[in-house]
Amino acid sequence: MMEREMGSWNDDRLDELNRRVDEGFVRVDERFVRLEGEVKGGFAKADREMKEGFAELRGEMGHLGERFDRLLHTLVLISWGFAGTLVAALAAVLVAAFLS
């Protein structure tokens, strides 16, 4: 008789434990679904921010390219100016040498 009561008590307790474990897994599954939604939202936000940042960077790089083009143009003009000055100085030296 005592064994039967213990067996019954243990079976009921195991059934209760099994039910509680199942409920716990249901709650864990719900949390994972919620977490998955939050992670996807976070990735979408990060993706959007990165695209905006790269678009801004491309605009700045285009502006920087224009500035380098202007710098190159200025350096070419200065180089032509120096070359012209050297040619004029050489011509002046040659003219002075022939006239003397």
Secondary structure, DSSP 8 states (H G I E B T S, - for coil): -HHHHHHHHHHHHHHHHHHHHHHHHHHHHHHHHHHHHHHHHHHHHHHHHHHHHHHHHHHHHHHHHHHHHHHHHHHHHHHHHHHHHHHHHHHHHHHHHHH-
